[in-house]
Amino acid sequence: QVRVVESGGGSVQTGGSLRLSCVASGYIASRGCMGWFRQAPGEQRKAVAVIAGDGSATYADSVKGRFTISKDTAKDNAENILYLQMDSLKSEDTAVYYCSPERWCVVTPTPVDPHFGYWGQGTQVTVSS
């Protein structure tokens, strides 16, 4: 059974930092890709940062230079761990952040369909001035 659990969200002021974590397990990591996505109220879900199996990362233009994605493995490779270090946060970063393994290996500007892929429950990030 696939399990994806995000954590680390919260409320911060503009310019602050947060570090999100995701633990994913129960699937075959044939591609080794994992990504962070976000969805603000009334908007579609979009990719924020994705890391491919070879460790290369791509970012949405809106977060380049501020966010850093990284991944790790744990528990005899049974769990895949994904992080998102978010610095210099802006109010427009406010959204629910989701982690998804395997389906996307690069960031694309088009919204993603949450009916496909593996998803967690998300973690809320709120940035206020």
ABEGO torsion letter per residue (X at the ends): XBBBBBBGBEBBBBGBBBBBBBBBBGBBBAAGBBBBBBBBBGBBBBBABBBBAAGBBBBBAAABGABBBBBBBBGGGABBBBBBBBBGBBAAABBBBBBBBGABABBBABBBBAABEBBBAEBBBBBBX
